[in-house]
Amino acid sequence: MERVFTYDTTLRDGGQCEGINFSLEDKLLVARRLDAFGIDYIEGGFPASNPKDIAFFEELRREPLAHARLAAFGNTCKKGVAACEDAGLADLVASGAAAATIVGKTWDAQVTRALQTTLEENLRMIADSVAFLKAAGLEVIFDAEHFFDGWRSDAGYALACIRAAHEAGADCITLCETNGGMLPFDIEEIAGAAVAALPGQQFGIHCHNDSGCAVANSLAAVRVGIRQVQGTIGGIGERVGNTDLATVIADLELKMGMEAVGGASLRDLTAVSHFVAEVAGVSVPAHYPYVGRSAFAHKGGLHASAIARFPEAYEHISPERVGNASHMVVSELAGKASLLQKASLLGFDLTASDVDVQAILDDIKAREAKGYTYEVADGSLALLIMRHLDTYRPAFTLESWRVIVDDREDVGALAKDAASEATIKIHVGDERLVTTGEGTGPVGALDNALRMAITEFYPEVADMELVDFKVRLPDESQGTGAVTRVTITTADRQGQFGTIGVSENILEACWNALVESIEYGLIRQRQ
């Protein structure tokens, strides 16, 4: 099978999507999940643009990715500045990333109007920057910005730009369809001409989805010899988004006979897509290709009666190949195999017990209908399974809790001077404990109060740290009466895990997620 390399820019281009803001922990979670999935390149962002990205690159220097090459993103050197004296290029070298992706102009109008420099100086900037980074030992990917618009405006100059990168030693030249307005036959014609002009040069493609054709355009580029595809999981990105890398991967492997991540990893496609969406605070659309909940759903009539006898009539692939499952909208056919596999990963052999697996599935479905999701909440899923196995023993029981938030208006409405105080009353065995904790926010105050109460009995909590929490409204149409979903990420010596709480009261949802994080963390450490 011919190889196509995958380049994920979820953490940079995807983070530019309106409404999405990745925290440091989010970026690390996504990077490691994509690395385990088999993505070849993971773009981490601008390595010195802000404290979060600085910390991200530092963390991955300490604990490098296992498979993927980390790419630092930047620009060519500034006009009139030698590459060896350009601060942005120096940051790319200092980042510790194995690859540097630099963007340069290839549209003559962009050069003269946006950069306000000459066409000759732009060529110098491209060549000088690529050569400098290559001399520093980095793999260099040159992103030819607005290449297709540039080709239509002045094909000779657009070609001169990528030739400058080629002659300077660029490992890969990515043709960027920056405006997102091209159609597949445009891409095939122009990309084919570029590939033919520079034989032996590796090319990539980077498309935006403004015309709804980003995936089709990327596949058209592969048809003419491009062997690296850039995109984001779920297609998130500026305006209407980027190429959905998940769909491209499935199409390459299942429709075009090429290898992107390999068949074994492909079965993880649905889980990866939902994981990234949950971390980003969005939902995978139900009708999304391959990975949507309804991608292989069948409802009543002819489809429902025929699917059991001849699934190929209404399923273009076997859903298991991408980790999804068929289901009837009315009967909701089960996914026992998926649950058994997930339970095994969490340390439970449900096949060796007399537990009713269908009852667990029904419980999960009932909870999901109320707003729960277990995609990034392994801790809560493990506790749910333990309750069905009758092996769950709570570390403590709640009598009551209360949170007070105090904000002083005298320093202004925009000041961040609010403080929270939480009082909890719990029982550990025969002991009744009452403690008060303080924090900037109510979750921190509850966490501090709970730890103060139980540390004497469970000193292991000192090795557990709440590193992130998210709040979502699964049904925003309900306004202030909407159910709130809270997801907490906790770190311990073994890694990280998630727990979830759901309630119409946001603080109750926070408390439930927090309690499950402590409970599951204690169980993990005992194991």
C-alpha positions as CSV (number, residue, x, y, z in Angstrom):
1,M,0.0,0.0,0.0
2,E,1.3,3.4,-0.9
3,R,1.9,5.7,2.1
4,V,0.3,9.1,2.7
5,F,1.6,11.0,5.7
6,T,-0.8,12.7,8.0
7,Y,-0.2,16.1,9.4
8,D,-2.5,17.3,12.2
9,T,-2.9,21.0,12.9
10,T,-5.8,20.7,15.4
11,L,-3.8,22.4,18.1
12,R,-3.0,25.4,16.0
13,D,-5.4,25.9,13.1
14,G,-8.1,24.1,14.9
15,G,-7.6,26.3,18.0
16,Q,-8.4,29.3,15.8
17,C,-12.0,28.1,15.4
18,E,-14.4,30.5,17.0
19,G,-15.5,29.2,20.4
20,I,-12.6,26.8,20.9
21,N,-9.7,27.6,23.3
22,F,-7.4,24.7,24.2
23,S,-5.8,24.8,27.7
24,L,-2.3,23.5,28.2
25,E,-3.7,20.2,29.5
26,D,-6.0,20.0,26.5
27,K,-3.2,20.4,24.1
28,L,-1.1,17.7,25.8
29,L,-4.1,15.3,26.0
30,V,-4.9,15.8,22.3
31,A,-1.2,15.5,21.2
32,R,-0.7,12.2,23.1
33,R,-4.0,10.8,21.9
34,L,-3.2,11.6,18.3
35,D,0.3,10.2,18.7
36,A,-1.0,6.9,20.0
37,F,-3.5,6.8,17.1
38,G,-0.6,7.0,14.6
39,I,-0.6,10.6,13.2
40,D,2.7,11.3,11.6
41,Y,3.1,15.1,12.4
42,I,1.5,17.1,15.1
43,E,1.7,20.8,14.9
44,G,1.9,22.4,18.3
45,G,1.6,26.1,17.4
46,F,3.9,29.1,17.7
47,P,6.6,27.9,20.2
48,A,7.2,31.3,21.9
49,S,4.1,33.3,21.3
50,N,2.5,32.8,24.7
51,P,3.2,31.0,28.0
52,K,0.8,28.2,27.2
53,D,2.6,27.2,24.0
54,I,6.0,27.7,25.6
55,A,5.0,25.2,28.4
56,F,3.6,22.8,25.7
57,F,6.9,22.5,23.9
58,E,8.8,22.3,27.1
59,E,6.6,19.4,28.3
60,L,7.1,17.5,25.1
61,R,10.8,18.0,25.3
62,R,10.7,16.3,28.7
63,E,8.4,13.5,27.5
64,P,8.6,13.2,23.7
65,L,5.9,11.7,21.6
66,A,6.3,8.1,20.7
67,H,5.5,8.1,17.0
68,A,4.6,11.5,15.7
69,R,7.1,14.2,14.9
70,L,6.3,17.5,16.7
71,A,6.2,20.5,14.4
72,A,6.7,24.1,15.5
73,F,4.9,26.7,13.4
74,G,6.2,30.1,12.3
75,N,6.8,32.4,9.4
76,T,9.6,33.1,7.0
77,C,12.1,35.7,8.2
78,K,11.0,39.4,8.1
79,K,11.7,41.5,5.1
80,G,15.1,43.1,5.2
81,V,16.2,40.7,8.0
82,A,18.6,37.8,7.5
83,A,17.3,34.4,8.6
84,C,20.1,34.0,11.1
85,E,19.1,37.2,12.8
86,D,15.3,36.6,12.8
87,A,13.8,36.1,16.3
88,G,10.9,34.0,15.1
89,L,13.1,31.5,13.3
90,A,15.4,31.3,16.4
91,D,12.3,30.4,18.4
92,L,11.6,27.5,16.1
93,V,15.1,26.1,16.5
94,A,15.0,26.6,20.3
95,S,11.6,24.8,20.6
96,G,13.1,21.4,20.5
97,A,10.6,20.3,17.9
98,A,11.9,17.8,15.2
99,A,10.2,19.7,12.4
100,A,9.6,23.4,11.6
101,T,6.7,24.5,9.4
102,I,7.1,28.0,8.0
103,V,4.5,29.8,6.0
104,G,5.5,32.1,3.1
105,K,3.6,34.1,0.5
106,T,3.2,32.8,-3.0
107,W,0.6,35.1,-4.3
108,D,2.1,38.2,-5.9
109,A,-0.7,40.5,-4.7
110,Q,-0.1,39.2,-1.1
111,V,3.6,40.0,-1.4
112,T,3.2,43.5,-2.6
113,R,0.0,44.5,-0.6
114,A,0.3,42.5,2.6
115,L,4.0,42.1,3.1
116,Q,4.6,45.4,1.3
117,T,7.9,44.2,-0.2
118,T,9.2,43.2,-3.6
119,L,8.7,39.9,-5.3
120,E,12.5,39.4,-5.3
121,E,12.8,40.0,-1.6
122,N,10.0,37.5,-0.9
123,L,11.9,34.9,-2.8
124,R,15.0,35.7,-0.7
125,M,13.0,35.4,2.5
126,I,11.8,31.9,1.5
127,A,15.1,30.5,0.5
128,D,17.1,32.1,3.3
129,S,14.6,30.8,6.0
130,V,14.5,27.2,4.6
131,A,18.3,27.1,4.3
132,F,18.8,28.4,7.9
133,L,16.4,25.9,9.5
134,K,17.9,23.0,7.5
135,A,21.4,24.0,8.6
136,A,20.0,23.9,12.2
137,G,19.2,20.2,11.7
138,L,15.4,20.6,11.4
139,E,13.0,18.9,9.0
140,V,11.5,21.8,7.1
141,I,8.0,22.0,5.8
142,F,7.3,25.0,3.7
143,D,3.6,26.1,3.7
144,A,3.0,27.9,0.4
145,E,0.2,30.2,1.5
146,H,-2.5,31.2,-1.1
147,F,-0.7,29.0,-3.6
148,F,-3.8,28.3,-5.7
149,D,-4.8,32.0,-5.8
150,G,-1.2,32.8,-6.6
151,W,-1.1,30.3,-9.5
152,R,-4.2,31.9,-11.0
153,S,-2.8,35.4,-10.7
154,D,0.8,34.6,-11.8
155,A,1.6,31.0,-12.2
156,G,5.2,31.7,-13.0
157,Y,5.8,33.6,-9.7
158,A,3.9,31.0,-7.6
159,L,6.2,28.4,-9.1
160,A,9.2,30.5,-8.4
161,C,8.3,30.6,-4.7
162,I,8.1,26.9,-4.3
163,R,11.2,26.4,-6.4
164,A,13.1,28.7,-4.0
165,A,12.0,26.5,-1.1
166,H,12.8,23.4,-3.1
167,E,16.3,24.5,-4.0
168,A,17.0,25.6,-0.4
169,G,16.3,22.0,0.8
170,A,12.7,22.0,2.0
171,D,11.7,18.4,2.9
172,C,8.1,19.0,2.1
173,I,6.3,21.8,0.2
174,T,2.7,22.2,1.3
175,L,0.3,23.8,-1.3
176,C,-2.2,25.8,0.8
177,E,-5.7,26.5,-0.5
178,T,-6.0,29.3,2.1
179,N,-9.3,30.9,0.9
180,G,-11.1,27.6,0.7
181,G,-12.9,28.5,-2.6
182,M,-11.4,26.0,-5.0
183,L,-13.1,22.9,-6.4
184,P,-11.5,19.5,-6.8
185,F,-10.8,19.8,-10.5
186,D,-9.0,23.2,-9.8
187,I,-6.9,21.4,-7.2
188,E,-6.1,18.5,-9.4
189,E,-5.0,20.7,-12.3
190,I,-2.8,23.1,-10.4
191,A,-1.4,20.7,-7.9
192,G,-0.6,18.3,-10.7
193,A,1.3,21.0,-12.5
194,A,3.3,21.9,-9.4
195,V,4.2,18.3,-8.7
196,A,5.3,17.8,-12.3
197,A,7.5,21.0,-12.2
198,L,9.6,19.7,-9.2
199,P,10.1,16.0,-9.7
200,G,11.4,14.2,-6.6
201,Q,10.1,16.9,-4.2
202,Q,7.6,15.7,-1.5
203,F,4.4,17.8,-1.5
204,G,1.6,18.3,1.0
205,I,-1.8,19.8,0.7
206,H,-3.6,22.1,3.2
207,C,-7.2,23.0,2.4
208,H,-10.0,25.1,4.0
209,N,-13.6,24.2,3.7
210,D,-15.3,27.4,2.6
211,S,-16.7,25.8,-0.5
212,G,-17.5,22.5,1.3
213,C,-14.8,20.7,-0.7
214,A,-11.8,20.5,1.7
215,V,-11.9,16.7,1.9
216,A,-12.5,16.3,-1.8
217,N,-9.8,18.8,-2.6
218,S,-7.3,17.0,-0.4
219,L,-8.1,13.6,-2.1
220,A,-7.8,15.2,-5.5
221,A,-4.3,16.4,-4.6
222,V,-3.4,12.9,-3.5
223,R,-4.5,11.6,-6.9
224,V,-1.9,13.7,-8.6
225,G,1.0,12.7,-6.4
226,I,0.8,14.7,-3.2
227,R,1.7,12.4,-0.2
228,Q,1.2,14.6,2.9
229,V,-2.3,15.8,3.9
230,Q,-2.8,18.5,6.5
231,G,-6.0,18.8,8.4
232,T,-7.7,18.9,11.8
233,I,-9.8,16.3,13.6
234,G,-13.4,17.1,12.9
235,G,-12.4,19.8,10.5
236,I,-12.4,22.5,13.1
237,G,-10.7,25.7,12.1
238,E,-11.2,29.3,11.1
239,R,-14.4,30.4,9.3
240,V,-16.1,27.1,8.3
241,G,-13.0,25.0,9.1
242,N,-10.2,22.9,7.6
243,T,-10.0,19.5,6.0
244,D,-11.4,16.9,8.3
245,L,-8.4,14.6,8.7
246,A,-10.5,11.8,10.1
247,T,-12.6,11.6,7.0
248,V,-9.5,11.9,4.8
249,I,-7.8,9.0,6.6
250,A,-10.8,6.8,6.2
251,D,-11.2,7.6,2.5
252,L,-7.5,7.0,1.8
253,E,-7.5,3.6,3.5
254,L,-10.9,2.3,2.6
255,K,-11.6,3.9,-0.8
256,M,-8.2,4.6,-2.4
257,G,-6.1,1.7,-1.1
258,M,-3.5,3.8,0.6
259,E,-2.1,3.6,4.1
260,A,-2.4,6.6,6.4
261,V,-2.5,5.1,10.0
262,G,-3.0,1.4,9.2
263,G,-6.1,-0.8,9.6
264,A,-5.6,-1.6,13.3
265,S,-5.4,2.1,14.2
266,L,-8.3,2.9,11.8
267,R,-10.6,1.0,14.2
268,D,-9.9,3.7,16.7
269,L,-11.0,6.5,14.4
270,T,-14.4,7.1,16.0
271,A,-13.1,7.1,19.5
272,V,-10.3,9.6,18.6
273,S,-12.8,11.9,16.9
274,H,-15.1,12.0,19.9
275,F,-12.2,12.3,22.3
276,V,-10.8,15.4,20.5
277,A,-14.3,16.9,20.2
278,E,-15.0,16.5,23.9
279,V,-11.7,18.0,24.9
280,A,-12.4,20.9,22.5
281,G,-15.8,21.4,24.1
282,V,-17.8,20.6,21.0
283,S,-19.8,17.7,19.7
284,V,-19.2,15.4,16.7
285,P,-22.3,16.0,14.5
286,A,-24.5,13.0,14.6
287,H,-24.5,12.7,10.8
288,Y,-20.8,13.1,10.3
289,P,-19.1,10.7,7.9
290,Y,-17.7,7.5,9.4
291,V,-17.6,8.7,13.0
292,G,-21.0,10.3,13.7
293,R,-23.4,8.5,15.9
294,S,-25.9,8.3,13.0
295,A,-23.3,7.4,10.3
296,F,-24.6,3.8,10.4
297,A,-28.1,4.4,11.8
298,H,-31.1,2.8,10.3
299,K,-34.7,3.8,10.9
300,G,-37.8,1.7,10.2
301,G,-39.3,0.5,6.9
302,L,-37.2,-1.0,4.1
303,H,-33.8,-0.1,5.6
304,A,-34.5,-1.6,9.0
305,S,-35.9,-4.8,7.6
306,A,-33.1,-5.3,5.0
307,I,-30.0,-4.3,7.0
308,A,-29.8,-7.6,8.9
309,R,-30.0,-9.6,5.7
310,F,-27.9,-7.4,3.4
311,P,-26.0,-4.7,5.3
312,E,-23.9,-3.7,2.2
313,A,-27.1,-2.3,0.6
314,Y,-27.1,0.6,3.1
315,E,-23.6,0.6,4.6
316,H,-20.8,1.6,2.3
317,I,-18.3,0.0,4.7
318,S,-18.4,-2.2,7.7
319,P,-18.7,0.3,10.6
320,E,-16.4,-1.8,12.8
321,R,-13.5,-0.8,10.5
322,V,-13.7,2.7,11.8
323,G,-14.7,1.8,15.4
324,N,-18.4,2.7,14.9
325,A,-21.5,0.5,15.0
326,S,-24.7,0.0,13.2
327,H,-27.9,0.6,15.1
328,M,-31.6,0.8,14.6
329,V,-33.0,4.1,15.7
330,V,-36.1,2.3,17.2
331,S,-34.5,-0.8,18.8
332,E,-31.1,0.7,19.5
333,L,-29.1,-2.5,18.9
334,A,-26.4,-3.0,21.4
335,G,-22.6,-2.5,21.4
336,K,-21.6,-5.3,23.8
337,A,-18.3,-6.0,22.1
338,S,-17.2,-2.4,22.5
339,L,-18.2,-2.4,26.2
340,L,-16.4,-5.6,26.9
341,Q,-13.3,-4.3,25.2
342,K,-13.4,-1.0,27.1
343,A,-14.0,-2.8,30.4
344,S,-11.0,-5.0,29.7
345,L,-8.8,-1.9,29.2
346,L,-10.1,-0.6,32.6
347,G,-9.2,-3.9,34.3
348,F,-12.6,-5.7,34.3
349,D,-13.3,-9.1,32.8
350,L,-17.0,-8.9,32.3
351,T,-17.1,-12.2,30.4
352,A,-15.8,-14.1,33.5
353,S,-18.5,-12.5,35.8
354,D,-22.2,-13.1,36.0
355,V,-23.0,-9.5,35.5
356,D,-25.7,-8.5,33.0
357,V,-23.8,-6.7,30.3
358,Q,-27.0,-5.5,28.7
359,A,-28.0,-3.9,32.0
360,I,-24.8,-1.9,32.0
361,L,-25.4,-0.8,28.4
362,D,-28.9,0.2,29.2
363,D,-27.7,2.2,32.2
364,I,-25.1,3.9,30.1
365,K,-27.7,4.8,27.4
366,A,-30.1,6.1,30.1
367,R,-27.4,8.3,31.5
368,E,-26.4,9.6,28.1
369,A,-30.0,10.5,27.5
370,K,-29.7,12.7,30.6
371,G,-26.5,14.4,29.4
372,Y,-23.7,12.1,30.5
373,T,-20.9,11.1,28.1
374,Y,-18.1,8.6,28.9
375,E,-15.8,9.4,26.0
376,V,-13.3,11.2,28.2
377,A,-14.6,9.9,31.6
378,D,-12.9,6.6,32.1
379,G,-13.0,7.0,35.9
380,S,-16.8,7.5,36.0
381,L,-17.2,4.5,33.6
382,A,-15.1,2.3,35.8
383,L,-17.2,3.3,38.9
384,L,-20.4,2.6,37.0
385,I,-19.1,-0.9,36.1
386,M,-18.1,-1.5,39.6
387,R,-21.6,-0.7,40.9
388,H,-23.0,-3.3,38.5
389,L,-20.4,-5.8,39.7
390,D,-21.3,-4.9,43.3
391,T,-17.6,-4.2,44.0
392,Y,-17.9,-0.5,44.6
393,R,-17.3,0.6,48.2
394,P,-17.4,4.3,48.7
395,A,-14.4,5.8,50.5
396,F,-16.7,8.3,52.3
397,T,-20.4,9.3,52.4
398,L,-21.8,12.8,52.2
399,E,-23.9,14.4,54.8
400,S,-24.0,17.9,53.2
401,W,-21.9,20.6,51.5
402,R,-22.2,24.3,51.1
403,V,-20.3,26.9,49.0
404,I,-20.2,30.6,49.6
405,V,-18.7,33.0,46.9
406,D,-17.7,36.4,48.2
407,D,-17.1,39.2,45.7
408,R,-16.2,42.8,46.7
409,E,-17.5,45.3,44.2
410,D,-15.4,48.2,45.5
411,V,-12.5,47.3,43.1
412,G,-14.7,47.2,40.0
413,A,-17.0,44.8,38.2
414,L,-14.2,43.5,35.9
415,A,-11.7,42.8,38.8
416,K,-10.9,39.1,39.5
417,D,-11.2,39.3,43.2
418,A,-13.9,36.8,44.0
419,A,-13.2,34.2,46.6
420,S,-14.9,30.9,47.5
421,E,-15.4,29.1,50.7
422,A,-16.7,25.5,50.9
423,T,-17.9,23.6,54.0
424,I,-18.4,19.9,53.8
425,K,-19.8,17.3,56.2
426,I,-18.8,13.7,55.4
427,H,-18.5,10.4,57.2
428,V,-15.5,8.1,56.9
429,G,-16.4,4.9,58.7
430,D,-17.6,5.9,62.1
431,E,-16.0,9.3,61.9
432,R,-18.0,12.4,61.2
433,L,-15.8,15.2,59.7
434,V,-16.6,18.8,59.1
435,T,-14.0,20.9,57.2
436,T,-13.9,24.2,55.4
437,G,-11.7,25.0,52.4
438,E,-11.0,28.1,50.5
439,G,-10.2,28.7,46.8
440,T,-10.5,31.2,44.0
441,G,-13.4,29.3,42.6
442,P,-16.0,27.0,44.1
443,V,-14.5,23.8,42.6
444,G,-11.1,24.6,44.1
445,A,-12.7,25.3,47.4
446,L,-14.7,22.0,47.4
447,D,-11.6,20.1,46.4
448,N,-9.5,21.7,49.2
449,A,-12.2,21.0,51.8
450,L,-12.6,17.4,50.7
451,R,-8.9,16.8,50.8
452,M,-8.6,18.3,54.2
453,A,-11.2,15.9,55.5
454,I,-9.9,12.7,54.1
455,T,-6.1,13.0,53.8
456,E,-5.7,11.5,57.3
457,F,-7.5,8.4,56.2
458,Y,-6.3,8.3,52.6
459,P,-2.9,9.9,52.3
460,E,-2.8,8.8,48.7
461,V,-4.8,11.9,47.7
462,A,-1.6,13.9,48.0
463,D,-0.5,12.2,44.7
464,M,-3.7,13.2,42.9
465,E,-4.1,16.6,41.3
466,L,-7.1,18.2,39.6
467,V,-5.6,19.6,36.4
468,D,-8.5,20.7,34.3
469,F,-12.3,20.9,34.3
470,K,-14.9,21.8,31.7
471,V,-18.5,22.9,31.8
472,R,-20.9,22.2,28.9
473,L,-24.6,22.6,28.3
474,P,-25.7,19.5,26.2
475,D,-28.9,21.3,25.3
476,E,-28.3,25.0,25.1
477,S,-31.8,25.8,24.1
478,Q,-33.0,25.4,27.7
479,G,-31.1,28.5,28.8
480,T,-30.6,28.7,32.6
481,G,-32.7,25.6,33.1
482,A,-30.4,23.5,31.0
483,V,-28.7,20.4,32.3
484,T,-25.0,21.1,33.0
485,R,-22.2,18.6,32.2
486,V,-18.9,18.9,34.1
487,T,-15.8,17.0,33.1
488,I,-12.8,16.9,35.5
489,T,-9.4,15.7,34.5
490,T,-7.2,14.4,37.3
491,A,-3.5,13.4,37.2
492,D,-1.7,10.9,39.4
493,R,1.5,8.9,39.2
494,Q,0.0,6.6,36.5
495,G,-1.2,9.4,34.2
496,Q,-4.5,11.1,33.8
497,F,-8.2,10.1,33.9
498,G,-11.5,11.9,33.5
499,T,-14.7,11.9,35.6
500,I,-18.1,13.4,34.9
501,G,-21.0,15.0,36.7
502,V,-24.4,16.0,35.4
503,S,-27.1,18.1,37.1
504,E,-29.3,21.1,36.5
505,N,-27.3,22.7,39.3
506,I,-23.8,23.5,38.1
507,L,-22.2,23.2,41.5
508,E,-23.8,19.8,42.1
509,A,-22.5,18.6,38.8
510,C,-19.0,19.8,39.9
511,W,-19.3,18.0,43.2
512,N,-20.3,14.8,41.6
513,A,-17.4,14.8,39.1
514,L,-15.0,15.8,41.9
515,V,-16.1,13.0,44.2
516,E,-15.8,10.4,41.4
517,S,-12.3,11.7,40.7
518,I,-11.2,11.1,44.3
519,E,-13.0,7.8,44.5
520,Y,-11.5,6.4,41.3
521,G,-8.1,7.9,42.0
522,L,-8.0,6.0,45.3
523,I,-9.0,2.8,43.6
524,R,-6.3,3.2,40.9
525,Q,-3.6,3.7,43.5
526,R,-4.7,0.7,45.6
527,Q,-4.6,-1.4,42.4
